[in-house]
């Protein structure tokens, strides 16, 4: 998994129909144990951005989601991809 460093909260909303793809479960972690969340279209997970999470490999079809990160600082000065 990874963490969304710098933001405070992350919201992940499943846009696709759940039967439109295989695999692709949204996963959070409790200690070293993965916790898969079965989502349907329109379902969302809101969590602290520092919590480890990931999406399992999509094995068929197309999985689309909307991800929103909420920040408490006035300006985002972090570039996670740099």
Rosetta silent file (secondary structure, phi, psi, omega in degrees, C-alpha in Angstrom):
SEQUENCE: XXXXXXXXXXXXXXXXXXXXXXXXXXXXXXXXXXXXXXXXXXXXXXXXXXXXXXXXXXXXXXXXXXXXXXXXXXXXXXXXXX
SCORE:     score description
SCORE:     0.000 S_00000001
   1 L     0.000  174.307  176.587    0.000    0.000    0.000 S_00000001
   2 E  -135.297  172.682  177.153    0.876    3.655   -0.060 S_00000001
   3 L  -124.110  148.323  177.406   -0.065    6.770    1.908 S_00000001
   4 L   -91.373   76.007 -176.390   -1.274   10.122    0.588 S_00000001
   5 L   -58.231  136.438  175.757    1.405   12.145    2.351 S_00000001
   6 L   101.547  -38.225  178.580    0.601   15.789    2.960 S_00000001
   7 L   -85.994  167.605 -177.356   -3.185   15.663    2.759 S_00000001
   8 L   -97.624  -50.010  179.602   -5.444   15.143    5.774 S_00000001
   9 E  -128.435  148.659  175.346   -8.336   13.082    4.419 S_00000001
  10 E  -125.159  136.285  176.231   -8.807   11.088    1.222 S_00000001
  11 E  -117.620  125.501  177.876  -12.151   10.210   -0.357 S_00000001
  12 E  -121.001  120.237 -177.152  -12.289    7.427   -2.945 S_00000001
  13 E  -114.934  129.085  176.704  -15.579    6.932   -4.836 S_00000001
  14 E   -79.724  123.451 -179.133  -16.210    3.987   -7.162 S_00000001
  15 L   -95.533  -35.435 -177.221  -17.611    5.277  -10.469 S_00000001
  16 L   -73.184  156.515  168.387  -17.716    1.960  -12.369 S_00000001
  17 L   -69.081  138.650 -176.440  -20.367   -0.717  -12.001 S_00000001
  18 H   -61.492  -28.631  179.808  -18.923   -3.407   -9.734 S_00000001
  19 H   -88.827    7.513  179.623  -19.624   -6.116  -12.331 S_00000001
  20 H   -90.773    0.723  179.836  -17.783   -4.127  -15.018 S_00000001
  21 E  -154.721  160.295  175.470  -14.333   -5.226  -13.874 S_00000001
  22 E  -113.884  148.536 -175.701  -12.548   -8.073  -12.132 S_00000001
  23 E    71.252 -148.718  172.872  -10.183   -7.656   -9.194 S_00000001
  24 L    69.587   24.226  177.966   -9.619   -4.013   -8.278 S_00000001
  25 L   -67.148  143.301  173.685  -10.758   -4.221   -4.664 S_00000001
  26 E   -81.128  129.083 -172.877  -10.066   -1.158   -2.541 S_00000001
  27 E  -124.959  130.483  166.986   -7.762   -2.288    0.267 S_00000001
  28 E  -112.981  175.147 -174.961   -6.812   -0.713    3.586 S_00000001
  29 E  -127.005  134.391  171.959   -4.513   -2.282    6.135 S_00000001
  30 E  -113.093   99.967 -171.566   -5.033   -3.228    9.780 S_00000001
  31 L    65.819 -127.319  178.971   -1.494   -3.826   10.974 S_00000001
  32 L   -94.523    3.507 -175.747    0.025   -6.239    8.470 S_00000001
  33 E   -99.797  126.431  176.492   -3.370   -7.612    7.406 S_00000001
  34 E   -72.902  143.234  176.267   -5.105   -6.349    4.253 S_00000001
  35 E  -122.630  108.809 -179.706   -8.800   -5.450    4.566 S_00000001
  36 E   -84.173  137.310  179.864  -10.651   -5.551    1.224 S_00000001
  37 E  -110.715  116.702  178.254  -13.696   -3.284    0.879 S_00000001
  38 L   -80.150  111.442 -177.517  -16.436   -4.517   -1.453 S_00000001
  39 L  -110.441  147.023  171.250  -17.757   -1.370   -3.128 S_00000001
  40 L  -109.762  165.484 -179.894  -20.706   -0.828   -5.449 S_00000001
  41 L   -53.094  129.128 -179.578  -21.078    2.054   -7.881 S_00000001
  42 L    91.793  -14.372  176.574  -21.393    5.280   -5.898 S_00000001
  43 L   -71.275  150.567 -178.605  -19.939    3.823   -2.689 S_00000001
  44 E  -136.672  153.689  172.988  -17.128    5.790   -1.105 S_00000001
  45 E  -121.847  124.550  175.992  -14.399    5.285    1.458 S_00000001
  46 E  -112.218  126.420 -175.572  -13.272    8.307    3.510 S_00000001
  47 E  -149.323  160.690  174.589  -10.094    7.774    5.494 S_00000001
  48 E   -64.267  129.867 -173.952   -7.134    9.537    7.071 S_00000001
  49 L   -60.691  -24.913 -179.249   -4.626   10.082    4.274 S_00000001
  50 L   -78.210   -4.851  179.299   -1.755    8.706    6.372 S_00000001
  51 L   -80.110  133.157 -179.931   -3.476    5.295    6.462 S_00000001
  52 L   -64.864  138.977 -179.337   -1.933    2.726    4.107 S_00000001
  53 E  -159.062  163.894  174.242   -4.205    1.784    1.199 S_00000001
  54 E  -168.006  172.982  172.952   -4.162    0.551   -2.372 S_00000001
  55 E  -112.674  128.756  177.875   -6.289   -0.892   -5.154 S_00000001
  56 L   -63.270  157.924 -178.972   -5.754   -4.551   -6.005 S_00000001
  57 L   -57.135  132.891  174.103   -4.762   -5.337   -9.585 S_00000001
  58 E   -80.817  122.455 -174.423   -7.627   -5.057  -12.054 S_00000001
  59 E   -98.273  -17.836  175.076   -7.727   -8.389  -13.894 S_00000001
  60 E  -160.791  154.142  177.494  -10.431   -7.570  -16.442 S_00000001
  61 E    76.314 -158.852 -176.063  -12.552   -4.667  -17.611 S_00000001
  62 L  -130.560  124.731  177.104  -12.209   -1.042  -16.579 S_00000001
  63 L  -108.394  122.441  178.497  -12.310    0.309  -13.009 S_00000001
  64 L  -120.088  141.303  178.923  -12.911    4.040  -12.672 S_00000001
  65 E  -144.207  161.293  173.299  -12.913    6.038   -9.469 S_00000001
  66 E  -112.167  126.068  179.951  -12.928    9.610   -8.251 S_00000001
  67 E  -120.209  128.127  179.445  -10.298   10.429   -5.629 S_00000001
  68 E  -124.059  127.474  174.525  -10.362   13.664   -3.638 S_00000001
  69 E  -106.088  130.826  179.078   -7.649   14.644   -1.164 S_00000001
  70 E  -103.516  131.132 -175.627   -8.525   17.239    1.469 S_00000001
  71 L  -114.340  147.494  176.522   -5.745   19.472    2.746 S_00000001
  72 L   -98.249  -19.635  179.118   -5.599   21.623    5.877 S_00000001
  73 L   -82.468  158.018 -178.958   -2.778   23.886    4.705 S_00000001
  74 L   -67.805  -34.958 -174.947   -3.450   26.899    2.492 S_00000001
  75 L  -131.673  137.348  174.612   -1.051   25.803   -0.229 S_00000001
  76 L   -84.857  106.911 -179.121    0.024   22.379   -1.435 S_00000001
  77 L  -104.802    5.623 -178.333    3.810   22.658   -1.516 S_00000001
  78 L  -102.803  134.126  172.865    4.466   18.913   -1.762 S_00000001
  79 L  -115.101  100.516 -177.603    4.988   17.119   -5.045 S_00000001
  80 L   -62.777  -23.192 -173.445    4.648   13.421   -4.283 S_00000001
  81 L   -96.865    1.482 -179.776    5.798   12.487   -7.745 S_00000001
  82 L   -87.247    0.000    0.000    9.057   14.435   -7.755 S_00000001
